[in-house]
Amino acid sequence: MTLTNGHATVLNPTDLNRIPGAVVVAIRMLPTHRSPETLALGGLLALAAAMGIGRFVYTPILPFMLEAKSLSAADAGLVAAANFLGYLVGALAGAARSLPGNPRTWFLGGLLASALTSAAMAAASELSFFLVIRFASGVASAFVLVFSTTLVLERLNVAGRPQLSALHFAGVGCGIAFSALLIAGLERLGSTWQGLWLASGVATMLLLLAAARLVPAHAHQNVSQTGEARPVEADRGFLSGALIRLVLAYGLFGFGYVITATFVSSIARTTPDLQASEPFVWLIVGLSAAPSIYLWNMVALKTGARRAFAAACVLEAIGVALTVLTTSPILFLFGSALLGLTFMGITALGLMEGRRLASKAGPAAIRQMLAVLTASFSLGQVAGPWLAGRLYTVTGSFELPSLAAAAALLVAAALVVR
């Protein structure tokens, strides 16, 4: 890869010959037997590529785009919102029962689209192109999440190893950590922001090859259904106030985490006292996120998903506030660690609680509930970066939107605890 300070980075055939030797050989050496551990590892790599890189690499690359004036803060928030809107569309489309094909085809196709859209960002220069590309990237990442999770968790359950799902979901944090190391390393080599996007696309493509080998095809068995789906009665548990409060809380959580998750690297880069922490902040978020599903599952087993959800929201509110209220690098990084430790856990806990509350009304109600929660969460994600970008334009700081996000997280905790 040619890395220069003054020109857009271009990947040519000579560069491609430099990447692969050892990497491709290593991929070919990966096991193909269908052990539960191998399957979970394949799921981890899929989520690392599509979510950790494809969806979240925008955060560490954004400061370079802002510095090069390729985007304003307001436009940056709009681009992030487009990605989250694409995620909403992809998640709802992926949940449609009428979608043809099998999960493996869809999640590998989503990984390919994620790689291509990341690389395409290097060639974009107009805001309209950034919006379209990141929207498509959001759709792709949602497809990978929905279909890889469907496929991996189904097989793990059949194998009697559902606890390995924590390894699968650790892929998001591992991908974030990897992208942080990738961006920091390429920055030291003098890469432009275009080169960073191109490298992200190449990394996603390599992870696609590894995931395809670790999650082999098999004859998909459809769950048999007897007759037509029975009508679902409006069970009181399904229409309860607790469920309505959970939907509102989940949307507030989407708003509450996403502002910091989008702009935390930019905050570090634009605050003189925090600039030394910039190479580490996104890495810490990723390393903290990797074990978070497992840890919060343990908490939920002892306290219940609802109380665990509320506790995680409070911790995340503290972390979000710390990223803008302190100029101490240690406290700033601690706040970033709290963000990483909680955002994936809250995502899972909210879905767990929604499933429990809707379960009395039958399987159809569960699917509807998960779709409603996803929509609420995604709307919060879309609103967060858009509002943050607008407020930054007015105030010149991310303090006000971040504190609003922290307040939203506290309200979410109060709604669920009640």
C-alpha positions in Angstrom: 0.0 0.0 0.0 1.4 3.4 -1.0 1.1 5.8 1.9 1.7 9.5 1.4 0.9 12.6 3.3 -0.3 14.7 0.4 -2.2 12.5 -1.9 -5.0 10.0 -1.8 -3.7 6.5 -1.3 -4.3 4.0 -4.2 -4.1 0.2 -3.9 -2.6 -1.3 -7.1 -1.7 -4.9 -8.0 1.9 -4.5 -6.7 0.5 -3.5 -3.3 -1.8 -6.5 -3.3 1.1 -8.8 -3.7 2.6 -7.4 -0.5 -0.4 -8.1 1.7 -1.1 -11.7 1.3 1.5 -14.3 1.3 1.5 -15.1 5.0 -2.0 -14.0 5.6 -3.6 -16.1 3.0 -1.5 -19.1 4.0 -2.6 -18.6 7.6 -6.3 -18.5 6.5 -5.8 -21.7 4.6 -4.4 -23.3 7.8 -7.6 -22.5 9.8 -9.6 -25.6 10.8 -12.7 -26.5 8.8 -14.2 -29.1 11.2 -17.5 -28.0 12.7 -16.6 -27.9 16.4 -18.6 -25.4 18.4 -15.4 -23.5 19.3 -14.5 -23.1 15.6 -18.0 -22.0 14.8 -18.0 -19.4 17.6 -14.6 -18.1 16.4 -15.9 -17.7 12.9 -18.8 -15.7 14.3 -16.3 -13.6 16.2 -14.4 -12.8 13.1 -17.6 -12.0 11.1 -18.7 -9.5 13.8 -15.2 -8.1 14.1 -15.2 -7.3 10.4 -18.7 -6.0 9.9 -19.3 -4.3 13.2 -16.0 -3.6 14.8 -14.5 -2.4 11.5 -17.2 -1.8 9.0 -19.6 0.0 11.4 -17.3 1.6 14.0 -14.0 2.3 12.2 -15.6 5.6 11.3 -14.9 6.8 14.8 -11.0 6.7 14.7 -10.8 7.8 11.1 -13.2 10.8 11.6 -10.6 13.1 13.2 -8.4 12.8 10.1 -11.3 13.6 7.9 -12.2 16.6 10.0 -8.6 17.8 10.1 -8.4 17.5 6.3 -11.7 19.5 6.1 -13.2 16.7 4.0 -16.1 16.9 6.5 -17.4 19.5 8.9 -18.6 18.4 12.3 -22.3 18.9 11.3 -21.7 16.8 8.1 -19.9 14.2 10.1 -22.9 13.8 12.4 -25.1 13.5 9.3 -22.9 10.8 7.8 -22.9 8.8 11.0 -26.7 9.1 11.1 -26.9 7.8 7.6 -25.0 4.7 8.7 -27.3 4.1 11.6 -30.3 4.6 9.4 -28.9 1.9 7.1 -28.4 -0.3 10.1 -32.1 0.1 11.0 -33.2 -0.7 7.4 -30.9 -3.7 7.3 -32.0 -5.1 10.7 -35.7 -4.9 9.8 -35.1 -6.4 6.3 -33.0 -9.2 7.8 -35.8 -10.0 10.3 -38.3 -10.4 7.4 -39.4 -14.0 7.2 -40.0 -13.7 3.4 -36.3 -13.0 2.6 -35.0 -15.8 0.3 -31.8 -17.7 0.6 -29.9 -19.1 3.7 -28.2 -17.2 6.5 -24.6 -18.1 5.4 -25.1 -16.6 2.0 -26.5 -13.4 3.4 -23.9 -12.9 6.1 -21.0 -13.6 3.7 -22.6 -11.2 1.1 -23.0 -8.6 3.9 -19.3 -9.0 4.7 -18.3 -8.5 1.1 -20.5 -5.4 0.9 -18.9 -4.1 4.1 -15.4 -4.5 2.7 -16.4 -2.8 -0.6 -18.2 0.1 1.1 -15.2 0.8 3.4 -12.8 0.8 0.4 -15.3 3.0 -1.5 -15.0 5.7 1.2 -11.4 6.3 -0.1 -12.8 7.3 -3.5 -15.6 9.6 -2.2 -15.2 13.3 -2.0 -18.8 14.7 -1.9 -21.1 14.6 1.1 -23.8 12.9 -0.9 -21.5 10.0 -1.8 -20.4 9.7 1.9 -24.1 9.5 2.9 -24.9 6.8 0.3 -21.8 4.7 1.0 -22.3 4.8 4.8 -26.0 4.0 4.5 -25.1 0.9 2.4 -22.4 0.0 5.0 -25.0 0.2 7.7 -27.3 -2.2 5.8 -24.4 -4.6 5.3 -23.3 -4.6 8.9 -26.9 -5.3 10.1 -27.2 -8.2 7.7 -24.0 -9.7 9.0 -25.1 -9.3 12.6 -28.6 -10.8 12.0 -27.6 -13.7 9.8 -24.3 -14.7 11.4 -26.0 -14.6 14.8 -28.9 -16.7 13.5 -26.6 -19.2 12.0 -24.0 -19.4 14.8 -26.4 -19.4 17.7 -28.6 -22.0 16.1 -25.7 -24.4 15.6 -24.3 -23.7 19.1 -27.7 -24.5 20.7 -28.0 -27.7 18.7 -24.5 -28.7 19.9 -25.4 -28.0 23.5 -22.9 -25.1 23.8 -25.0 -21.9 24.0 -22.5 -20.3 26.4 -20.1 -19.9 23.5 -22.4 -17.2 22.2 -20.3 -14.8 24.4 -17.3 -15.6 22.2 -19.3 -14.8 19.1 -20.5 -11.4 20.4 -16.9 -10.6 21.6 -16.2 -10.0 17.9 -17.5 -6.4 18.1 -15.0 -5.4 20.8 -12.2 -7.3 19.1 -12.9 -5.6 15.8 -12.9 -2.2 17.5 -9.6 -2.9 19.2 -8.1 -4.2 16.0 -9.3 -1.2 14.0 -7.7 1.1 16.7 -4.4 -0.6 16.3 -4.7 -0.6 12.5 -5.5 3.2 12.3 -2.8 4.1 14.9 -0.2 2.1 13.0 -1.0 3.5 9.6 -1.0 7.0 11.0 2.6 6.5 12.1 3.4 5.5 8.5 1.9 8.7 7.3 -1.3 7.5 5.8 -4.0 9.8 4.6 -7.6 9.3 5.6 -8.2 7.7 2.2 -5.5 5.1 3.0 -7.1 4.4 6.3 -10.5 3.6 4.7 -8.8 1.5 2.0 -6.9 -0.5 4.6 -10.1 -1.1 6.5 -11.7 -2.6 3.4 -8.7 -4.9 2.8 -8.8 -6.0 6.5 -12.5 -6.8 6.2 -11.9 -8.8 3.1 -9.3 -10.9 4.8 -11.6 -11.5 7.8 -14.3 -12.5 5.3 -12.1 -15.3 3.9 -11.3 -16.5 7.4 -15.0 -16.4 8.5 -16.1 -18.3 5.4 -13.6 -21.1 6.2 -14.6 -21.3 9.9 -18.3 -21.3 9.3 -18.8 -23.9 6.5 -21.9 -24.4 4.6 -24.4 -27.1 5.7 -27.8 -28.2 4.8 -30.1 -25.6 6.4 -32.9 -27.2 8.3 -36.1 -25.2 8.5 -38.0 -25.4 11.7 -41.2 -27.2 10.8 -44.4 -25.4 11.3 -47.8 -27.0 11.7 -50.5 -25.2 9.9 -50.7 -21.4 10.0 -49.4 -19.3 12.7 -51.9 -19.0 15.5 -53.4 -15.5 16.2 -51.6 -13.8 19.0 -53.9 -12.4 21.7 -53.1 -9.1 23.2 -51.8 -10.5 26.4 -51.6 -8.0 29.2 -47.9 -8.8 29.8 -47.2 -7.9 26.1 -49.0 -4.6 26.3 -47.8 -3.7 29.8 -46.4 -0.4 31.0 -43.1 -2.2 31.7 -42.8 -3.1 28.0 -43.6 0.4 26.9 -41.0 1.8 29.3 -38.4 -0.7 28.0 -39.0 0.5 24.4 -38.5 4.1 25.4 -35.4 3.2 27.5 -33.9 1.3 24.6 -34.3 4.3 22.3 -32.7 6.6 24.9 -29.8 4.2 25.3 -29.3 4.3 21.5 -29.1 8.1 21.7 -27.0 8.0 24.9 -24.1 5.8 23.8 -23.8 6.8 20.1 -22.6 10.4 20.5 -19.6 9.4 22.5 -19.1 6.2 20.3 -19.0 8.5 17.2 -17.0 11.5 18.4 -14.7 10.2 21.3 -11.6 10.1 19.1 -12.4 13.6 17.7 -12.8 14.9 21.3 -9.3 13.5 22.2 -7.8 15.0 19.0 -9.3 18.5 19.5 -8.5 18.8 23.2 -4.8 19.7 23.7 -4.5 18.0 27.1 -6.1 14.8 25.7 -4.2 14.5 22.4 -1.7 12.1 23.9 -4.5 9.7 24.7 -6.0 9.6 21.1 -4.1 6.5 19.9 -5.4 4.6 22.9 -8.9 5.7 23.4 -10.6 3.5 20.7 -8.4 0.6 21.6 -9.6 0.8 25.2 -13.2 0.9 24.1 -12.7 -2.2 22.1 -10.8 -4.2 24.8 -13.4 -3.3 27.3 -16.3 -4.3 25.0 -14.8 -7.7 24.1 -15.7 -9.5 27.5 -18.7 -7.3 28.3 -21.4 -9.6 27.1 -20.1 -12.4 29.3 -19.7 -10.1 32.3 -23.2 -8.6 32.0 -24.7 -12.0 31.5 -23.2 -13.0 34.9 -24.7 -9.9 36.5 -28.1 -10.5 34.9 -28.1 -14.1 36.3 -27.7 -12.6 39.8 -29.9 -9.5 39.6 -32.2 -10.0 36.6 -31.8 -8.4 33.2 -33.8 -5.3 34.2 -31.6 -4.3 37.1 -28.5 -5.2 35.2 -29.7 -3.0 32.3 -30.3 -0.1 34.7 -26.9 -0.5 36.4 -25.1 -0.6 33.0 -26.9 2.6 31.9 -25.8 4.5 35.0 -22.1 3.3 34.5 -22.3 4.4 30.9 -23.7 7.8 31.8 -20.7 8.3 34.1 -18.4 7.3 31.3 -20.0 9.6 28.7 -19.9 12.5 31.1 -16.2 11.9 32.0 -15.2 12.2 28.3 -16.2 15.8 28.2 -16.0 17.0 31.8 -12.3 16.2 32.4 -9.0 17.0 30.7 -7.2 14.3 32.7 -6.1 11.6 30.2 -6.5 9.0 32.9 -10.1 10.0 33.7 -10.9 10.4 30.0 -9.6 6.9 29.2 -11.5 5.6 32.2 -14.7 7.1 30.8 -14.0 5.5 27.5 -13.5 2.1 29.2 -16.9 2.5 30.8 -18.4 3.1 27.4 -16.8 0.0 26.0 -17.7 -2.1 29.1 -21.4 -1.3 28.9 -22.8 -0.5 25.4 -22.8 -4.1 24.1 -24.0 -5.4 27.4 -26.9 -3.0 27.4 -27.8 -4.0 23.8 -28.0 -7.7 24.8 -29.8 -7.1 28.1 -32.5 -5.0 26.5 -33.3 -7.7 24.0 -33.3 -10.3 26.8 -35.8 -8.3 28.8 -37.9 -7.6 25.8 -38.1 -11.3 24.9 -39.1 -12.1 28.5 -41.8 -9.5 28.7 -43.3 -10.5 25.3 -43.0 -14.3 25.8 -46.4 -14.7 27.3 -48.0 -13.7 24.0 -46.2 -16.3 21.9 -43.4 -16.5 19.3 -44.9 -13.9 16.9 -45.1 -11.4 19.7 -41.4 -12.0 20.5 -40.4 -11.3 16.9 -42.5 -8.1 16.9 -41.0 -7.0 20.2 -37.5 -7.5 19.0 -38.3 -5.5 15.8 -39.8 -2.7 17.9 -36.8 -2.6 20.2 -34.4 -2.5 17.2 -36.4 0.3 15.6 -36.4 2.4 18.8 -32.7 1.8 19.4 -31.9 2.7 15.8 -33.9 5.9 15.9 -32.0 7.0 19.0 -28.7 6.2 17.1 -29.8 8.3 14.1 -30.8 11.3 16.2 -27.7 11.3 18.4 -24.8 12.1 16.0 -27.1 14.4 13.9 -27.9 16.5 17.0 -24.3 16.4 18.2 -23.0 17.7 14.9 -25.5 20.6 14.9 -24.7 21.5 18.5 -21.0 21.4 17.9 -21.5 23.9 15.1 -23.2 26.3 17.5 -21.1 25.8 20.6 -17.7 24.6 19.2 -17.8 21.7 21.7 -19.2 18.2 22.2 -19.9 18.9 25.9 -23.5 19.8 25.6 -24.6 16.9 23.4 -22.6 14.5 25.5 -24.2 15.7 28.8 -27.6 15.4 27.1 -26.6 11.8 26.2 -25.6 11.1 29.8 -29.0 12.4 31.0 -30.8 10.2 28.5 -29.0 7.2 29.9 -30.0 8.1 33.5 -33.7 8.4 32.3 -33.4 5.1 30.6 -32.2 3.5 33.8 -35.0 5.1 35.8 -37.6 3.9 33.3 -36.4 0.3 33.4 -36.0 0.1 37.2 -39.5 1.3 37.7 
